[in-house]
C-alpha cells in the first residue's frame, strides 16, 4: 500500500539536511508498521557521548512483530501455529506471552568504550515487565543446556550478584573456547542493559544518572535534521 517515497538533500547555511518520507494509502501494516512514529529514544540515555557508534530505533513492540510474521506466514500457505507450538514445546516457554510481551520497542546497540582487545558493546532494550523477562531467561538457559547435552556439548550457566543494591546477572558459557564471551546484564528504569562486562553496565548506569549521554550531547544533536520530528 505504499504510494510514494521522497528522499531529499539540502544544504542549509553549510549544514547538510537529509530526510526521507514514505506515504501509504492507508494505515501501515505488516513490515511497514514496524517503524514507530517519532518518539523519544530513552535507551540512548545509557550510551555515553564518547561512543564510537550507536544504532537506535523505536519500533512496534516485539510481540506485535511476531503477530505480523505469523499472519504473513499463514498468508503464504504455511502453518506457523503448528511450527510455533513445536518450538514452544521443546523449550517449555510461550515465546510471545512469556518473553516478547515483556519487551518494548525502544532499543539501542552501541560500541561505547575500547574496541580492543574486545569490543565494548552495549545493548539496551525497553522492558515492560522485568520480572516476567527474568523468569523466562532461566527457562531458555535450560532449553539451551538440554540441546547442548543431546550433542555432548558444554552449555551455559546463569548467575547473579547484588552490588550496592543493584542486581547483576551473568550468562557464562561452559565451553572453554568461548569462556570469554560472557554476557552481563541488569535492569534499570524500565530497560535491560547488556554488555560483555559488569564494568560497562556500571558505566551505563552512571551515564544515565549523570545525564551526560549521547542523546544529550550538543555536538551529536547538532547533526540531527531540523524540524518537529
Helices and strands as residue ranges (DSSP letters): E 2-12, E 15-24, G 30-33, G 42-46, E 53-58, H 62-75, H 80-91, I 95-99, G 100-102, E 103-111, E 121-127, H 130-150, E 156-163, E 166-173, G 176-178, E 183-188, E 191-195, H 198-210, G 214-216, H 218-221
